Amino acid sequence: MTAEHYHALYRWFDAHPAARCFVVALDRWLPLVPFVCYPVLLCLLNVRLVQLFLTRQSAAPDLMPEIARSILVPGITFWVGTALRARLDRPRPYDRFIRKIFCKFLTIKFQFVELE
């Protein structure tokens, strides 16, 4: 995307403040979904593994690849992505344009109302 694309997006969001607030809310709250779901997944897998070991069922070894995959895939993806970003050493288009244009305009100020 070019600067003109970002300016067009900004003008559209400037004309639609409800959409702007919605996008800002999504930007703030959607990262919490994997932040909460991933530890829950790991806990559920480990609880199931312990249950299988305690009942001495032979299905417990079948669960080990699932646990390993659920730990290794996100870990490897994170480290490869980090190494790739460090190696490329180029700013993302988002970093170049959005920070200049949107950051000062896309803030929501939360007002707390006292309940009587």
SVG drawing of the C-alpha trace seen along z (x, -y; Angstrom):
<svg xmlns="http://www.w3.org/2000/svg" viewBox="-27 -13 47 62">
<polyline fill="none" stroke="black" stroke-width="0.4" points="0.0,0.0 1.1,-3.5 0.6,-6.7 -2.3,-7.6 -4.1,-4.4 -3.6,-5.2 -4.8,-8.7 -8.0,-7.4 -8.5,-5.0 -8.0,-7.8 -10.5,-10.0 -13.1,-7.2 -12.6,-6.5 -12.7,-10.2 -16.1,-10.4 -17.3,-7.3 -16.4,-7.7 -18.4,-4.6 -16.4,-2.4 -13.2,-4.0 -14.1,-3.2 -15.0,0.3 -11.6,0.9 -9.8,-0.6 -11.7,1.6 -10.9,4.7 -7.3,3.7 -7.2,3.5 -9.3,6.6 -8.6,9.2 -5.1,9.9 -6.5,11.1 -8.2,14.1 -5.0,16.1 -3.4,14.8 -6.2,16.5 -7.0,19.5 -3.4,20.8 -2.8,21.4 -6.2,22.9 -5.5,25.3 -2.2,26.3 -3.9,26.9 -6.7,29.0 -4.2,31.1 -2.1,31.7 -5.2,32.5 -6.3,35.0 -2.7,36.5 -2.7,36.9 -6.1,38.5 -4.9,41.0 -1.8,41.8 -3.7,42.2 -6.1,44.6 -3.1,46.4 -4.8,46.3 -2.6,46.9 -4.0,43.8 -1.7,41.5 1.3,41.8 -1.1,40.8 -1.6,37.5 2.1,36.6 2.4,35.5 -0.5,33.2 1.0,31.6 4.4,31.3 2.8,29.8 0.8,27.3 4.0,26.1 6.6,26.3 4.6,24.8 3.8,21.5 7.3,21.4 9.1,22.1 6.9,19.7 7.6,16.9 11.4,17.4 11.6,17.8 9.4,14.6 11.6,12.7 14.8,13.8 13.3,13.0 12.2,9.5 15.7,8.9 17.4,10.2 15.2,8.1 15.6,5.0 12.9,3.1 10.0,1.3 6.6,2.7 4.2,0.4 2.1,0.2 5.0,-1.2 5.8,-3.8 2.4,-5.2 0.0,-4.3 2.1,-5.8 2.3,-9.1 -1.3,-9.3 -3.6,-7.3 -2.0,-7.1 -2.9,-10.5 -6.4,-10.2 -7.4,-6.7 -7.4,-6.9 -10.4,-6.4 -10.7,-8.1 -12.6,-6.0 -14.7,-8.0 -15.7,-6.4 -19.1,-7.4 -19.7,-7.0 -22.8,-5.1 -24.9,-6.6"/>
</svg>
